[in-house]
Amino acid sequence: MAELKLVASNKRARHDYFIDEVFEAGIVLTGTEVKSLRQGRASLIDGYVSVDKGEAWLEGVHIPEYTEGTWTNHTPRRKRKLLLHGEELDRLAEGTREKGHTVVPLRLYFVKGRAKVEIGIARGKKLYDKRATLREQQDNREAQSAMSLRKGR
């Protein structure tokens, strides 16, 4: 398997949404955006994907300006085109038509020198779902710590 160099991940998305389906997409970037990403600087927190006229666009993702860039620098929160197969675009468009569904970026990384973004069709969680998830994680942590203490004896 190819080596994956993680640039940014959106932990908030997995907390706020149920992820139904996941896709990997390429991103159309300018030179200074790539250099900024290679420095490990990006934020996916407010990001989302929109499908418009048969094309997918990544919006709201913050890639800060490259520090050594000049007048050729990019705008930090510009729309970026995503590269997907036709059937994947159709599934994304179909997924966003359903009520309560959206497409969010989950991770931004490099594979074989190419920038990729992992996006997912997401369904919003209610407050009680978020509490149940947190409770389940807490229970798992307690069980793991109890088992490790038991093994230590």
Secondary structure by P-SEA (a helix, b strand, c coil): ccbbbbccccaaaaaaccccbbbbbbbbccaaaaaaaaacccccccccccccccccccccccccccccccccccccccbbbbbbcaaaaaaaaaaaacccbbbbbccccccccbbbbbbbbbbbbcaaaaaaaaaaaaaaaaaaaaaaaaaac
